[in-house]
Amino acid sequence: MAEATQSYNVNRLIISEQAPNIFLLDNIFSSDIFGLLINLLCMFIGVLGIWANILNVIVFLKQGLDNSINISFFCKSVSDLFKILFIEWANVSFNTYVDRLPMSIVFSEVYFVAGSWPSGLVCRLSLYIAVYITAERCLCILYPLKVKTLITPTRTKVSIAVIGIFNFAPLVPEYTSVYLSWTYHEERNATVLGLALRSSSTQTQGVSFLFHVAMVMFGLACVIVFTSILVVQLRRQSRWRMMNSGGNLDKTSPLSKRDRRSVAMVIVVAVALVIFYTPLASMSIITTFVAEFYISGKYTKPFLVLWNLVYIFGMVNCSLNIIIYYKMNSRFKSTLVRLFRCSVKDTKTTPSSSSKATSVSIVD
């Protein structure tokens, strides 16, 4: 079992220094300081993103999950929150200083089993929820009079549940072939908690990642197509309203003003997602087709640094959504402002109430 474990292409972070190098920037990538700076930047953005998505979740809960768009954005915020948490875990696990700690745990291998595939899962969940949101807004703008009967809160919940099951399916081959176990580690000359393989690993190795790449590419293509339809239809309706309104746009529009703003916000969210997911799609393709470009291959340092940059793009995308919601959704903005006002009011009233209680006890 130990020999099989050592042959697996993701189970070792330390590689031979004699490995040939074709990357021109390898000297930079090999610098621990450069890697640490990227790591710290990633963690800093992640902390901001965690708080941003917690606020998103609270705001959508306060507004109520009684309509499809709120349900979808609530689920996307939860997925983005877990995505950032898994990336922060990766930042700790793959930190070179953490890896040198004298502990009986190979953090990178533990993360591979318990964190890397769930991270890919929530990444795809966010993407496919965005697919659902853009598809729903397409129906809203194409069939404005029928959309309320076509898209209901119950159907939205069922659809997102199906999306979750659909995205969990690629994890099955991986988790039937790998698990965590105490194994002998040659570099550390000790028994450590790390990655172990089952006998079926040779048949399933790489299958999950291929599914992941294909699903990311397909989801990204769907978002691009649906967003393009939204932009074209919105412009077409705007021109039609200008020609037939006589100056009053709201009376001639089949869409309400609120729906038009919602469509515009979805377009901005989708465009941002496409921009920030493009590095992920590109790196996934490179990892699939470039030999030795994996975590224990010849190009470990470039692999880790470039994927860290992909993580940064992903966390910026997750963190920016709150700004888009705040700027383009008046209801979200008012709820968030009320939330902060209540928090400030509570902090101001707490000291006074405590001082009153103290004075009463002194008098007594």
Secondary structure, DSSP 4 states (H G I P E B T S, - for coil): -HHHHHHSTTS-S---TTS----TTHHHHT-HHHHHHHHHHHHHHHHHHHHHHHHHHHHHHHH-S-SHHHHHHHHHHHHHHHHHHHHHHHHHHT-HHHHTSS-SB-HHHHHIIIIIHHHHHHHHHHHHHHHHHHHHHHHHHHSTTTHHHHS-HHHHHHHHHHHHHHHHTTHHHHHTTEEEEEEEETTTTEEEEEEEE-TTHHHHTTHHHHHHHHHHHHHHHHHHHHHHHHHHHHHHHHHHHHHHSTT-HHHH-SS-HHHHHHHHHHHHHHHHHHHHHHHHHHHHHHHHHSTT-STTSTTHHHHHHHHHHHHHHHHHHHHHHHHHHHHH-HHHHHHHHHHHHHHHHHHHHHHHHHHHHHHHHHH-
